[in-house]
Amino acid sequence: MKHHIWIALLLALVVGFVGCSSKKGEVDTAKLQKSFANSDQKVNSSVNQAVVDIQSEKYAEAITQLKKVAAEAKLTPEQEQVIKDTLEQLSKKVAEAAKGAVDQMQKSIPTAPTAPK
């Protein structure tokens, strides 16, 4: 049972760190916006929502939006590459947040006192 509590705590910390990361502006959205500026309204709307999610540090939502665009829209090779690059940047941000959450969790775990020799 304790194992499940720690897993739940870890997931909560990861979600918290992903939403509250202190490193802003590391995901380049300019190329993404430029690449889709002349797309049809539905695709452009999805990309714009992904950009808003990135700027709000809602990386999971942005990843979902971009994967949806990649799967459903007819993209140029340039657009495919921009989505791929952006997804890689987002994956790095999520990995950084997860590492930070694990580090924070490890710091918060009380250590057992050592027995006197």
Buried (B, 14 or more C-beta within 10 A) or exposed (E): EEEEEEEEBBEEBBBBBBEEBEEEEEBEBEEBBEBBEEBEEEBBBBBBBBBBBBEEBBBEBBBBBBEBBBEEBEBEEEBEEBBEBBBEBBEEBBEBBBEBBBEBBEEEEEEEEEEEE
